[in-house]
């Protein structure tokens, strides 16, 4: 553990012991330097880490203060740890919720995407204009599956920076991560097969299971600890599972990141049962702190993981550029892609290659992570101020989602309908499960800029929730 992490842990323990109460002013950076004997930079990093974790807040011209104490009650467990569903039928509900929140006048707290104003759109548009001038008639052919060679090499080099040896030949460029995930699922299953998903999980997984006529095994996941490994082992013992679709970093909707030891355990368990892991890792760049978490694929030495990601959540949604590191399944996925979408947009691939060559990507990512951490903190503090105390706000140190739990018996779907009438969208928990286990929960996107309009919207949500509690 590094010095700044030790200091942050020490202060965290002091807060938990009550040495520092919510609202207390912490020692200034200079005072902490004197008392700890650490450098100004080390202390600064420790305070930044604590701020990104939501434990302290900075007040301009005043200093650092202990944040209000979040409600940390255990997440209500679903009635069963493994829930089977032989016929997934959720697409209609998801479609209706998403369509209802498309109106530009609606505050998009239900959105799965970050605020597009956080992205370097001018630079990307310049790259797109540049490649439009130089593209040739051969460009389309050159960028057919598996995709642009330079782009695949650039992605392989980013894996290499994390110590992962993945050949560009294993990488297939897709039209966003969702196509990568769908093609991966199709490559390793047949209609009627059992597939494990988390409960709750990203609704795109449920839509894919419905479209491909696959059977779902929903394994309980906890907002802090992630997927229940004992329940996963039970599901693998009891059913002829073909694939497992999981998010190991910044899971949507809960927000957790599995620790390294649990990722290793996951890979060992799936490998023992000869089950393919389809790893949805679209939020991997949106970690808090200084070290990027590895995907579970880093522990896979038997080619049992199809690692899917994209640039949509961290650089440019509109380009729809994703990929799958597919290993031995790369050729099968190329065939499936040729039979469906044919290929990913050639100009978008070329523009992305041009942008990545500028070396500005990592600087953008550092800025983006800082902004998302700040906005998540602002949204969290606003929700604590304006929602009833009975609402539990589950907070994780990455990404841009908060998972909110309403009092038992309050339907988040009903709250969503009432909020939409006030031009506010939220994502009800029913979108993330084939059951009603999460009817009292909703996901809240914190990535949008925070001003009077957003603050007032949270006040309105608080009023609506209080009305539902009184019913």
Secondary structure, DSSP 8 states (H G I E B T S, - for coil): --HHHHHHHHHHHHHHHTSS-TT-B---HHHHHHHH---HHHHHHHHHHHHHTTSEEEETTTEEEE------------S-SEEEESS---HHHHHHHHHHT--TTSEETT-SS--GGGS-HHHHHHHHHHHHHH--TTHHHHTSTT--HHHHHHHHHHHHHTT----GGGEEEESHHHHHHHHHHHHH--TT-EEEEEES--HHHHHHHHHTT-EEEEEEEETTTEE-HHHHHHHHHHS-EEEEEE--SS-TTT-----HHHHHHHHHHHHHTT-EEEEE-TTTT-BSSSS----GGGG--SS-EEEEEESTTTT-GGG--EEEE-GGGHHHHHHHHHHTT-S--HHHHHHHHHHHTTT-HHHHHHHHHHHHHHHHHHHHHHHHHHS-TTSEEE--SBSSEEEEE--TT--HHHHHHHHHHTTEE-EEGGGG-SSSTTTTEEEEE--S--SHHHHHHHHHHHHHHHHHHH-
